[in-house]
Amino acid sequence: MICKQLYGPCEALIHGETAEEMMENSQKHAIEMVANGDKVHIDAMEAMRKQHMDMTPEAQKQWMEKFQNDFAAQPEDK
């Protein structure tokens, strides 16, 4: 999957064998980009942080289920 498919701002390819690993690797990518001062990733991470802070537990569960389904629908070379 690419960063944009993971709600990020760029075309960087991110790999993971499971949805959880994909999320972890996506976070690592974002943290690295933020550490490098990438304004687009900084803004994207802040927007995502705000979005998740406002979610109810049920909305968080639905978000995770959607992410897992999106991940499962990707071709094998994710």
Secondary structure as UniProt FT lines:
FT   HELIX           3..6
FT   HELIX           19..35
FT   TURN            36..37
FT   HELIX           39..53
FT   HELIX           57..72
FT   TURN            76..77
//
